[in-house]
């Protein structure tokens, strides 16, 4: 089943939900302001994004929302600290929506072309 991690106020998260609803694809929406990803879910998403991004470091960078108001908190940290800060502040620092298809596929941001391949 597809999981969408995001916030109820995010326009992109609403668009992702609409994308799957219109195609009658069942999904679970998880509001990161109410319930953050567990460490296992987070690591699974980073690993799945790393398969596309090329490396673990690139995956963490891809997951960071550089237009976020909180970006300054993470911009100058070294790589190991960035991942921990991102895990601790998922709703404010992560590029949303994060969509996950099982344990092997995940995307951050609007990625309709990839989502179409999941159907």
Residue pairs with C-beta under 8 A, 6 or more apart in sequence:
1 26
1 27
1 28
2 20
2 25
2 26
2 27
2 28
2 99
2 100
2 101
2 118
3 27
3 28
3 29
3 30
3 99
3 100
4 13
4 16
4 17
4 20
4 27
4 28
4 29
4 30
4 97
4 98
4 99
4 100
5 30
5 32
5 37
5 45
5 90
5 94
5 96
5 97
5 98
5 99
5 100
6 12
6 13
6 16
6 29
6 30
6 31
6 32
6 96
6 97
6 98
7 13
7 31
7 32
7 33
7 91
7 96
8 31
8 33
10 96
10 97
12 96
12 97
12 109
12 110
13 29
13 96
13 97
15 110
16 97
16 99
16 110
16 115
17 27
17 29
19 112
19 115
20 26
20 27
20 115
23 119
25 118
25 119
30 37
32 90
32 91
32 94
32 96
33 91
36 90
36 91
37 45
37 87
37 90
37 98
39 87
41 100
42 87
42 90
44 100
44 103
44 106
45 63
45 98
45 100
45 106
45 108
46 56
46 59
46 60
46 63
46 83
47 56
47 59
48 100
48 103
48 104
48 105
48 106
49 59
49 62
49 63
49 106
49 107
49 108
50 56
50 58
50 59
51 104
52 107
53 59
53 61
53 62
57 79
60 79
60 82
60 83
60 86
61 82
62 95
62 108
63 86
63 94
63 95
63 98
63 108
64 71
64 74
64 82
64 86
64 93
64 94
64 95
65 71
65 93
65 94
65 95
65 96
68 92
68 93
69 92
70 89
70 92
70 93
71 93
73 85
73 89
73 93
74 82
74 85
74 86
74 89
74 93
77 85
85 93
86 93
86 94
94 108
95 108
95 109
96 108
96 109
97 108
97 109
97 110
98 106
98 107
98 108
99 106
99 107
99 111
99 115
100 106
101 118
105 114
105 118
107 114
107 115
